[in-house]
Amino acid sequence: MKARMTTAALLLQDFDSEMSNTRRTRVGYAYEIRDLAGRAVHLLRGHR
């Protein structure tokens, strides 16, 4: 369980720094959120 939370936290951290480093449109932001969510779900399903 800890590994899952750590991976998710790292993904979110990376995502946050990425967003602050580059300016994007709201549409781009929405796509990034969707992509991040998709990756998180994939990781959680893959590591039961």
Backbone as XML, in Angstrom:
<?xml version="1.0"?>
<chain id="A" units="angstrom">
  <residue number="1" name="MET">
    <atom name="N" x="0.834" y="-1.206" z="0.000"/>
    <atom name="CA" x="0.000" y="0.000" z="0.000"/>
    <atom name="C" x="0.869" y="1.257" z="0.000"/>
  </residue>
  <residue number="2" name="LYS">
    <atom name="N" x="1.965" y="1.221" z="0.761"/>
    <atom name="CA" x="2.851" y="2.378" z="0.819"/>
    <atom name="C" x="3.457" y="2.672" z="-0.549"/>
  </residue>
  <residue number="3" name="ALA">
    <atom name="N" x="3.806" y="1.606" z="-1.251"/>
    <atom name="CA" x="4.420" y="1.773" z="-2.571"/>
    <atom name="C" x="3.463" y="2.483" z="-3.520"/>
  </residue>
  <residue number="4" name="ARG">
    <atom name="N" x="2.200" y="2.114" z="-3.446"/>
    <atom name="CA" x="1.180" y="2.748" z="-4.296"/>
    <atom name="C" x="1.100" y="4.247" z="-4.017"/>
  </residue>
  <residue number="5" name="MET">
    <atom name="N" x="1.001" y="4.588" z="-2.727"/>
    <atom name="CA" x="0.868" y="5.988" z="-2.334"/>
    <atom name="C" x="2.104" y="6.786" z="-2.734"/>
  </residue>
  <residue number="6" name="THR">
    <atom name="N" x="3.274" y="6.194" z="-2.560"/>
    <atom name="CA" x="4.523" y="6.871" z="-2.919"/>
    <atom name="C" x="4.571" y="7.143" z="-4.409"/>
  </residue>
  <residue number="7" name="THR">
    <atom name="N" x="4.205" y="6.142" z="-5.213"/>
    <atom name="CA" x="4.209" y="6.311" z="-6.665"/>
    <atom name="C" x="3.245" y="7.412" z="-7.079"/>
  </residue>
  <residue number="8" name="ALA">
    <atom name="N" x="2.066" y="7.406" z="-6.500"/>
    <atom name="CA" x="1.067" y="8.429" z="-6.819"/>
    <atom name="C" x="1.577" y="9.806" z="-6.406"/>
  </residue>
  <residue number="9" name="ALA">
    <atom name="N" x="2.198" y="9.881" z="-5.237"/>
    <atom name="CA" x="2.726" y="11.154" z="-4.742"/>
    <atom name="C" x="3.815" y="11.679" z="-5.670"/>
  </residue>
  <residue number="10" name="LEU">
    <atom name="N" x="4.689" y="10.780" z="-6.120"/>
    <atom name="CA" x="5.765" y="11.186" z="-7.029"/>
    <atom name="C" x="5.192" y="11.678" z="-8.346"/>
  </residue>
  <residue number="11" name="LEU">
    <atom name="N" x="4.182" y="10.989" z="-8.852"/>
    <atom name="CA" x="3.538" y="11.416" z="-10.099"/>
    <atom name="C" x="2.935" y="12.806" z="-9.949"/>
  </residue>
  <residue number="12" name="LEU">
    <atom name="N" x="2.260" y="13.024" z="-8.823"/>
    <atom name="CA" x="1.631" y="14.322" z="-8.588"/>
    <atom name="C" x="2.685" y="15.411" z="-8.449"/>
  </residue>
  <residue number="13" name="GLN">
    <atom name="N" x="3.771" y="15.105" z="-7.738"/>
    <atom name="CA" x="4.863" y="16.057" z="-7.557"/>
    <atom name="C" x="5.443" y="16.453" z="-8.905"/>
  </residue>
  <residue number="14" name="ASP">
    <atom name="N" x="5.719" y="15.453" z="-9.724"/>
    <atom name="CA" x="6.285" y="15.677" z="-11.048"/>
    <atom name="C" x="5.324" y="16.506" z="-11.885"/>
  </residue>
  <residue number="15" name="PHE">
    <atom name="N" x="4.049" y="16.192" z="-11.785"/>
    <atom name="CA" x="3.020" y="16.896" z="-12.538"/>
    <atom name="C" x="2.961" y="18.365" z="-12.112"/>
  </residue>
  <residue number="16" name="ASP">
    <atom name="N" x="3.004" y="18.594" z="-10.803"/>
    <atom name="CA" x="2.955" y="19.965" z="-10.280"/>
    <atom name="C" x="4.126" y="20.793" z="-10.782"/>
  </residue>
  <residue number="17" name="SER">
    <atom name="N" x="5.330" y="20.251" z="-10.713"/>
    <atom name="CA" x="6.504" y="20.996" z="-11.164"/>
    <atom name="C" x="6.438" y="21.254" z="-12.664"/>
  </residue>
  <residue number="18" name="GLU">
    <atom name="N" x="5.906" y="20.286" z="-13.390"/>
    <atom name="CA" x="5.765" y="20.428" z="-14.838"/>
    <atom name="C" x="4.822" y="21.589" z="-15.157"/>
  </residue>
  <residue number="19" name="MET">
    <atom name="N" x="3.715" y="21.643" z="-14.445"/>
    <atom name="CA" x="2.709" y="22.670" z="-14.700"/>
    <atom name="C" x="3.225" y="24.061" z="-14.336"/>
  </residue>
  <residue number="20" name="SER">
    <atom name="N" x="4.036" y="24.156" z="-13.278"/>
    <atom name="CA" x="4.539" y="25.466" z="-12.862"/>
    <atom name="C" x="5.663" y="25.940" z="-13.787"/>
  </residue>
  <residue number="21" name="ASN">
    <atom name="N" x="6.346" y="24.996" z="-14.413"/>
    <atom name="CA" x="7.453" y="25.350" z="-15.305"/>
    <atom name="C" x="6.985" y="25.780" z="-16.687"/>
  </residue>
  <residue number="22" name="THR">
    <atom name="N" x="5.824" y="25.328" z="-17.096"/>
    <atom name="CA" x="5.342" y="25.675" z="-18.430"/>
    <atom name="C" x="3.925" y="26.209" z="-18.367"/>
  </residue>
  <residue number="23" name="ARG">
    <atom name="N" x="3.658" y="27.233" z="-19.137"/>
    <atom name="CA" x="2.302" y="27.798" z="-19.178"/>
    <atom name="C" x="1.517" y="27.063" z="-20.238"/>
  </residue>
  <residue number="24" name="ARG">
    <atom name="N" x="0.325" y="26.650" z="-19.868"/>
    <atom name="CA" x="-0.504" y="25.906" z="-20.818"/>
    <atom name="C" x="-1.925" y="26.434" z="-20.813"/>
  </residue>
  <residue number="25" name="THR">
    <atom name="N" x="-2.626" y="26.154" z="-21.879"/>
    <atom name="CA" x="-4.028" y="26.571" z="-21.957"/>
    <atom name="C" x="-4.861" y="25.676" z="-21.050"/>
  </residue>
  <residue number="26" name="ARG">
    <atom name="N" x="-6.082" y="26.076" z="-20.792"/>
    <atom name="CA" x="-6.951" y="25.269" z="-19.938"/>
    <atom name="C" x="-7.208" y="23.916" z="-20.580"/>
  </residue>
  <residue number="27" name="VAL">
    <atom name="N" x="-7.291" y="23.903" z="-21.896"/>
    <atom name="CA" x="-7.533" y="22.638" z="-22.596"/>
    <atom name="C" x="-6.339" y="21.713" z="-22.394"/>
  </residue>
  <residue number="28" name="GLY">
    <atom name="N" x="-5.140" y="22.260" z="-22.547"/>
    <atom name="CA" x="-3.924" y="21.463" z="-22.344"/>
    <atom name="C" x="-3.870" y="20.938" z="-20.926"/>
  </residue>
  <residue number="29" name="TYR">
    <atom name="N" x="-4.253" y="21.784" z="-19.976"/>
    <atom name="CA" x="-4.256" y="21.391" z="-18.578"/>
    <atom name="C" x="-5.214" y="20.234" z="-18.345"/>
  </residue>
  <residue number="30" name="ALA">
    <atom name="N" x="-6.393" y="20.329" z="-18.968"/>
    <atom name="CA" x="-7.396" y="19.275" z="-18.824"/>
    <atom name="C" x="-6.870" y="17.944" z="-19.367"/>
  </residue>
  <residue number="31" name="TYR">
    <atom name="N" x="-6.175" y="18.028" z="-20.506"/>
    <atom name="CA" x="-5.626" y="16.802" z="-21.091"/>
    <atom name="C" x="-4.555" y="16.205" z="-20.178"/>
  </residue>
  <residue number="32" name="GLU">
    <atom name="N" x="-3.747" y="17.072" z="-19.571"/>
    <atom name="CA" x="-2.707" y="16.597" z="-18.650"/>
    <atom name="C" x="-3.331" y="15.900" z="-17.451"/>
  </residue>
  <residue number="33" name="ILE">
    <atom name="N" x="-4.398" y="16.494" z="-16.925"/>
    <atom name="CA" x="-5.095" y="15.895" z="-15.775"/>
    <atom name="C" x="-5.623" y="14.516" z="-16.149"/>
  </residue>
  <residue number="34" name="ARG">
    <atom name="N" x="-6.249" y="14.446" z="-17.332"/>
    <atom name="CA" x="-6.808" y="13.164" z="-17.788"/>
    <atom name="C" x="-5.708" y="12.124" z="-17.950"/>
  </residue>
  <residue number="35" name="ASP">
    <atom name="N" x="-4.591" y="12.544" z="-18.524"/>
    <atom name="CA" x="-3.464" y="11.636" z="-18.736"/>
    <atom name="C" x="-2.912" y="11.153" z="-17.403"/>
  </residue>
  <residue number="36" name="LEU">
    <atom name="N" x="-2.758" y="12.066" z="-16.450"/>
    <atom name="CA" x="-2.249" y="11.713" z="-15.132"/>
    <atom name="C" x="-3.180" y="10.718" z="-14.444"/>
  </residue>
  <residue number="37" name="ALA">
    <atom name="N" x="-4.468" y="11.003" z="-14.521"/>
    <atom name="CA" x="-5.461" y="10.114" z="-13.895"/>
    <atom name="C" x="-5.384" y="8.727" z="-14.529"/>
  </residue>
  <residue number="38" name="GLY">
    <atom name="N" x="-5.256" y="8.697" z="-15.856"/>
    <atom name="CA" x="-5.162" y="7.426" z="-16.562"/>
    <atom name="C" x="-3.950" y="6.626" z="-16.125"/>
  </residue>
  <residue number="39" name="ARG">
    <atom name="N" x="-2.811" y="7.315" z="-15.960"/>
    <atom name="CA" x="-1.590" y="6.639" z="-15.535"/>
    <atom name="C" x="-1.724" y="6.122" z="-14.117"/>
  </residue>
  <residue number="40" name="ALA">
    <atom name="N" x="-2.326" y="6.937" z="-13.239"/>
    <atom name="CA" x="-2.500" y="6.543" z="-11.840"/>
    <atom name="C" x="-3.382" y="5.300" z="-11.746"/>
  </residue>
  <residue number="41" name="VAL">
    <atom name="N" x="-4.500" y="5.317" z="-12.471"/>
    <atom name="CA" x="-5.416" y="4.170" z="-12.467"/>
    <atom name="C" x="-4.713" y="2.929" z="-12.998"/>
  </residue>
  <residue number="42" name="HIS">
    <atom name="N" x="-3.943" y="3.088" z="-14.064"/>
    <atom name="CA" x="-3.219" y="1.970" z="-14.658"/>
    <atom name="C" x="-2.234" y="1.385" z="-13.656"/>
  </residue>
  <residue number="43" name="LEU">
    <atom name="N" x="-1.502" y="2.252" z="-12.946"/>
    <atom name="CA" x="-0.532" y="1.789" z="-11.955"/>
    <atom name="C" x="-1.221" y="1.045" z="-10.820"/>
  </residue>
  <residue number="44" name="LEU">
    <atom name="N" x="-2.328" y="1.614" z="-10.332"/>
    <atom name="CA" x="-3.030" y="0.988" z="-9.215"/>
    <atom name="C" x="-3.605" y="-0.365" z="-9.620"/>
  </residue>
  <residue number="45" name="ARG">
    <atom name="N" x="-4.095" y="-0.466" z="-10.846"/>
    <atom name="CA" x="-4.656" y="-1.744" z="-11.303"/>
    <atom name="C" x="-3.555" y="-2.764" z="-11.552"/>
  </residue>
  <residue number="46" name="GLY">
    <atom name="N" x="-2.416" y="-2.285" z="-12.005"/>
    <atom name="CA" x="-1.324" y="-3.193" z="-12.327"/>
    <atom name="C" x="-0.584" y="-3.728" z="-11.120"/>
  </residue>
  <residue number="47" name="HIS">
    <atom name="N" x="-0.661" y="-3.029" z="-9.988"/>
    <atom name="CA" x="0.087" y="-3.472" z="-8.795"/>
    <atom name="C" x="-0.846" y="-3.762" z="-7.636"/>
  </residue>
  <residue number="48" name="ARG">
    <atom name="N" x="-1.592" y="-4.856" z="-7.772"/>
    <atom name="CA" x="-2.513" y="-5.210" z="-6.695"/>
    <atom name="C" x="-1.800" y="-5.981" z="-5.604"/>
  </residue>
</chain>
